[in-house]
Amino acid sequence: MVSQKRKRRSFSGMNYREVQRSNTNRKKKLPKADQTWLKTNGYRNVGWNNVIKLYQKINDFLASPDSDDPTLEELFLKADQIGKKYQTVEEVKAFEQAFQTEINAISEQIDHQFPDQEIEVVDYSPPSRTNQKRKTAKSRKR
């Protein structure tokens, strides 16, 4: 009789023990709140299916942006506050004036390259009630 070798199962090029080890190491990098969430929601590092689910969930946690990290806008505002802290009032006014002249120059260039010849009119008034009455009267006659 010919003995057949069992086909070894793998996930992402790793065997069972390697996936478990990877889960353990990557789980340690997560914040404590996420670690406890995984535990309370039944993500375990035992059994092929559980190990794979845990691996994917840890990937989701690591891929998602951290809510504690400041946004780009917040970083720019903080940098602006720091910059103004070390500038005099005259320096701030000079910068704002130079900035405004640059904005005006850019605006003129845009207007020159993309002239807007058409005048757009937007009517924000409510529709007249007489038109609505006529339409409803016509529909009732039918």
C-alpha positions in Angstrom: 0.0 0.0 0.0 1.1 3.5 -0.8 0.9 5.9 2.1 -0.3 9.3 1.2 1.2 12.4 2.9 -1.4 14.7 4.4 -1.7 17.9 2.6 -0.6 20.6 4.9 -3.0 23.5 5.3 -1.6 27.0 5.1 -3.0 30.6 5.3 -1.1 33.5 3.7 1.9 31.3 3.2 2.0 30.4 6.9 1.2 27.1 8.7 -1.0 26.9 11.8 1.8 27.7 14.4 3.1 30.6 12.4 -0.3 32.2 12.1 -0.8 31.7 15.8 2.6 33.3 16.6 1.8 36.2 14.2 -1.6 36.8 15.9 0.0 36.8 19.3 2.8 39.3 18.3 0.4 41.6 16.4 -2.2 41.5 19.1 0.3 42.8 21.6 0.7 45.9 19.4 -3.0 46.8 19.7 -4.3 49.1 22.5 -5.6 47.3 25.6 -9.2 48.3 24.7 -9.0 46.5 21.3 -7.4 43.5 23.0 -10.2 43.2 25.5 -12.8 43.7 22.7 -11.3 40.8 20.8 -11.5 38.6 23.9 -15.0 39.5 24.8 -16.3 39.0 21.3 -14.9 35.5 21.1 -11.9 35.9 18.9 -9.6 33.1 20.0 -6.1 31.9 18.8 -7.0 28.2 18.9 -8.5 26.2 15.9 -7.9 27.0 12.2 -11.1 28.9 11.7 -10.7 30.9 14.8 -7.0 31.7 14.1 -7.9 32.9 10.6 -10.8 35.1 11.9 -8.5 36.6 14.6 -5.8 37.2 12.0 -8.2 39.1 9.7 -9.8 41.1 12.6 -6.3 42.2 13.8 -5.6 43.3 10.2 -8.8 45.4 10.3 -7.7 47.0 13.6 -4.2 47.7 12.4 -5.5 49.1 9.1 -8.1 51.5 10.6 -6.9 54.9 11.6 -6.5 55.5 15.3 -9.2 57.9 16.5 -6.7 59.4 19.0 -4.4 60.6 16.2 -5.0 64.2 15.2 -6.3 65.0 11.7 -4.3 66.9 9.2 -6.5 70.0 9.8 -5.8 69.8 13.5 -2.1 69.5 12.9 -2.1 72.6 10.6 -4.1 74.6 13.2 -1.6 73.6 15.9 1.3 74.6 13.7 -0.4 77.9 13.0 -0.8 78.5 16.7 2.8 77.7 17.4 3.9 80.0 14.5 1.8 82.9 15.7 3.2 82.4 19.2 6.7 83.3 18.1 5.8 86.1 15.6 5.2 89.7 16.3 1.9 91.4 15.3 3.8 93.2 12.5 5.1 89.9 11.1 1.7 88.4 11.1 0.1 91.4 9.3 2.9 91.4 6.7 2.4 87.7 6.1 -1.4 88.1 5.8 -1.0 91.0 3.4 1.5 89.1 1.2 -0.7 86.0 1.3 -3.7 88.1 0.2 -1.8 89.6 -2.8 -0.8 86.0 -3.8 -4.4 84.9 -3.6 -5.5 87.9 -5.7 -2.9 87.1 -8.3 -3.9 83.5 -8.5 -7.6 84.6 -8.8 -6.8 86.9 -11.7 -4.9 84.1 -13.5 -7.8 81.8 -13.1 -10.3 84.4 -14.4 -7.9 85.1 -17.3 -7.6 81.4 -18.3 -11.2 80.5 -17.6 -13.4 83.5 -18.4 -17.0 83.1 -17.2 -19.1 85.0 -19.8 -22.5 83.5 -18.8 -24.4 85.0 -16.0 -26.1 82.4 -13.8 -29.4 83.3 -12.1 -30.7 81.2 -9.3 -34.3 81.7 -8.2 -34.7 80.9 -4.6 -38.3 82.1 -4.3 -41.0 79.6 -3.5 -43.0 78.4 -6.5 -46.2 80.3 -7.0 -49.4 78.6 -5.8 -51.4 79.5 -8.9 -49.4 77.1 -11.0 -50.0 74.3 -8.5 -53.7 74.9 -8.4 -54.0 74.8 -12.2 -52.2 71.5 -12.3 -54.3 69.9 -9.6 -57.5 71.2 -11.2 -56.5 69.7 -14.6 -55.8 66.3 -13.0 -59.2 66.3 -11.2 -61.1 66.9 -14.5 -59.6 63.8 -16.0 
